[in-house]
Amino acid sequence: MHRLITLFIFLALTACSQDDPPADDYDPGRDYFTFADTNAFVTEHLALDLDVDFERRELRGFAMLSMRRLDPEAGVLVLDTRDLRIDSVTILENGNSSPAGFEFGESHVLLGTPLRIELPDTAGESFDVMIEYATSPESTALQWLPPELTAGGKHPMVFSQSQAVHARSWVPLQDTPAIRITYEATIRTPESLLAVMSANNDPLTPRTGEYRFDMPQPIPSYLLALAVGNYYFAPLGEETGIYTEPELLDASVYEFADTQAMLETAEEMYGPYEWGRYDLLVLPPSFPYGGMENPRLSFITPSLLAGDRSLVSVIAHELAHSWSGNLVTNATWRDGWLNEGMTSYIESRLMEIIYDVARVDEERVLSYHELLLDFERVPEPMQALAPRLDDADPDGFQGTVHYHKGRMFLEYLEQAFGRDAFDAFLKAYFEEFAFGTITTEQFLDFLDAQLLASEGAPLTRAEVERWTYGPGLPDDVSLPSSANLEAAAAAALAWSAGDTDLAEIVVDDWSPQARIHFINSMPADLPLDRIRELDAAWELSKSSNAEIGRTWFIQVAARRFEDAYDALGAFVNRHGRGRLIVPIYRALVENGKDVELAQSLFAQARSNYHPATVAWIENSLRSAGD
């Protein structure tokens, strides 16, 4: 997933409603955000059989979990759920079936409700659990869109977003990245619609209203994904293609035409792509993220359709997750940098080859500046790549730390050992831990064995651990630079000081990133008439580039440039991606005078947003009273 704002859900989790351990019993390898005891039972396979009911806004059917008992004394299986209606539970073993008693435990506001299943005495080491259930319209993973919120305006749509702990709101299961499962599914829909999943989608599938899927490679639960809508397919290459509504298909094919080349380049660098096809599903604007790396089928925001391929680093990011995250997965959310930081590093490497180094340097500089802003908000303990996450403060978050600091850490290692040696290390890393889950400590041990322990190694483990366990950035970090952005910043300062006119600044060849840096480089005390002059000249309030719009409207809100408030309102109503709009709401709240405006805009647009986006904005509005 690309560049979340404040809720990669562990960033705002309080302690799990399991018994909280004493401080000296903290286990960095434990997932504190699941009710399941994976030392007692592990799920090996999941079979889903679900009806998609748009009128009731629910998925209804059964989940069959193939379980293996690790603790022979364990007699109660605990699964994660949130707002699920459980109708029955049946244990199946050796051709026999028997009903099982079950009850819900105490609910937790963020983690949902544990489902406790009493196992019969006859249950052995391996058994199946069949759970008949239905989801709630309030599922935090599912967004049910009426036709008017889709591009075509004629058919409804539903899509899931399971990361980080939302799979439990549409499937009862052990919702933790600590285990991986294979899965199969039968999905029934209205005949006019197509269902797709993070599984083996066949581009030639006819619309029948019943679709079957298989995922033979084991995945963590947060990569379970389903979408149903009026989707059509277009190829991008032999192994890549696009699913989306027909109204978006041509624009998507143009924008993401380099996807096949990205895939082939990544294979050359990091080893074979292990997932069959790599396709994209372009969703409506309410999708809360830039992209979600669901294996075989990344979910993508339409806000990337800038018309000039300037925002396709998100595609490189989601593709890179096929290695870092999907192939080798963080064992707990505390180790999220292993997914996101490493993916951000690979994203930059792919973009260097497919495009050019200068373009990537621009994005590195912008990412660094975002990281500095997050350091102003993120409490020091959460600035570590691998922070303590057993009892995180609900107001604590990492922002972009696990993305941008993680990428800079890996660039630090690359600079120390050389690109060739570091590439060999990463390729060995993916081979060693393929289809597994690991902790930060396991990564460090592997780094130690492969690079740090070599004779004459330029770094020690202690120097490396400043990144993983320390706040901020180490003093010896190499900061990114971009000649293009330096020129844009100089132009912004010269114009702001009255030393040059806007007409003298030739921006025809500027990248969107350079314009973003110009906007961010304007002095805080720049008079509003100069802001008005810039908007008139560059038509920033009308920009079709979502990242430029985001940057501009943050400034509009922070500076209270009321001339652009109507355009700001249209922007936050049009987009549902958290990265684009949450900072704008926050800037309105923090300027000291526009809390009521932020609340009014949110009330108008709320029904357009995914539940995750709603939660982020509510958190920003709530902070106004603190």
FENVENSUL-V737102 format. One record per helix or strand of 3 or more residues. SS is the DSSP state (hx for helix, st for strand). FROM is the first residue (numbers start at 1). LEN is the number of residues. If there is no record, write none. Layout:
SS FROM LEN
SS FROM LEN
This chain:
hx 9 4
hx 23 3
st 41 13
st 58 12
st 76 6
st 85 9
st 96 4
st 102 7
st 112 7
st 126 9
st 142 4
hx 147 3
st 157 4
hx 167 3
st 181 8
st 194 4
st 210 10
hx 221 3
st 226 4
st 231 5
st 240 6
hx 246 10
hx 259 12
st 278 5
st 297 4
hx 302 3
hx 313 8
st 328 3
hx 333 3
hx 337 18
hx 357 21
hx 380 4
hx 401 17
hx 419 14
st 436 3
hx 440 13
hx 461 9
hx 483 14
hx 502 3
hx 512 9
hx 528 11
hx 540 3
hx 546 14
hx 562 13
hx 578 13
hx 595 14
hx 611 15
